[in-house]
Amino acid sequence: MAAIQYYDVIFKPVITEKSMAGMGEKKYTFLVHPEANKSQIKEAVEKMFEGTKVKSVNTMNMDGKKKRRGMVVGKTAKSKKAIVQLTEDSKDIEIFAGL
């Protein structure tokens, strides 16, 4: 695969009850490109959201869920999730502000 650019790394934020509770501790959850590593995710967050400084990145690979439609059984696509911890002096990420 070609080199992943920083704007291709982050797909969308994860909006769940658990991820919203982590925002008080400056932890934000994103769905990311399956081949992106932690340093690429850190670079993407710092470039896409001005004034943010990343303290740490935790990633997890999620397998696809089993789905059925009648007798046919298939799986959804696997994905990767990243939890990004910002430093104390960092600005908050704006896209979560109105939620």
FENLINJO-V286159 format. One record per residue. N is the residue number from 0. RES is the residue in one letter. OMEGA is omega in whole degrees, 0 to 359 (NA if undefined). NEAR is the number of other ideal C-beta (glycine too) atoms within 10 Angstrom. Layout:
n;res;omega;near
N;RES;OMEGA;NEAR
N;RES;OMEGA;NEAR
//
This chain:
n;res;omega;near
0;M;179;5
1;A;180;5
2;A;181;6
3;I;177;15
4;Q;185;11
5;Y;180;16
6;Y;175;9
7;D;187;15
8;V;185;22
9;I;178;20
10;F;181;15
11;K;176;9
12;P;176;15
13;V;182;15
14;I;176;11
15;T;180;10
16;E;181;6
17;K;181;9
18;S;178;17
19;M;178;14
20;A;180;10
21;G;181;15
22;M;177;16
23;G;178;7
24;E;181;8
25;K;174;18
26;K;182;17
27;Y;184;23
28;T;181;20
29;F;165;22
30;L;185;15
31;V;178;26
32;H;184;19
33;P;181;12
34;E;180;11
35;A;177;21
36;N;187;13
37;K;180;15
38;S;176;10
39;Q;179;21
40;I;178;24
41;K;180;20
42;E;182;14
43;A;180;24
44;V;181;24
45;E;179;17
46;K;184;13
47;M;182;14
48;F;185;19
49;E;176;8
50;G;179;12
51;T;175;20
52;K;184;13
53;V;177;21
54;K;180;13
55;S;178;12
56;V;173;19
57;N;181;13
58;T;175;15
59;M;176;9
60;N;180;9
61;M;177;13
62;D;178;10
63;G;179;11
64;K;177;10
65;K;180;9
66;K;178;10
67;R;171;8
68;R;187;7
69;G;181;5
70;M;183;5
71;V;180;7
72;V;178;9
73;G;179;10
74;K;173;10
75;T;183;11
76;A;175;9
77;K;184;11
78;S;180;15
79;K;182;17
80;K;179;16
81;A;174;24
82;I;186;17
83;V;178;27
84;Q;179;15
85;L;177;23
86;T;183;11
87;E;182;7
88;D;182;7
89;S;174;17
90;K;175;12
91;D;177;14
92;I;191;19
93;E;187;11
94;I;179;13
95;F;189;14
96;A;185;8
97;G;183;5
98;L;NA;8
//
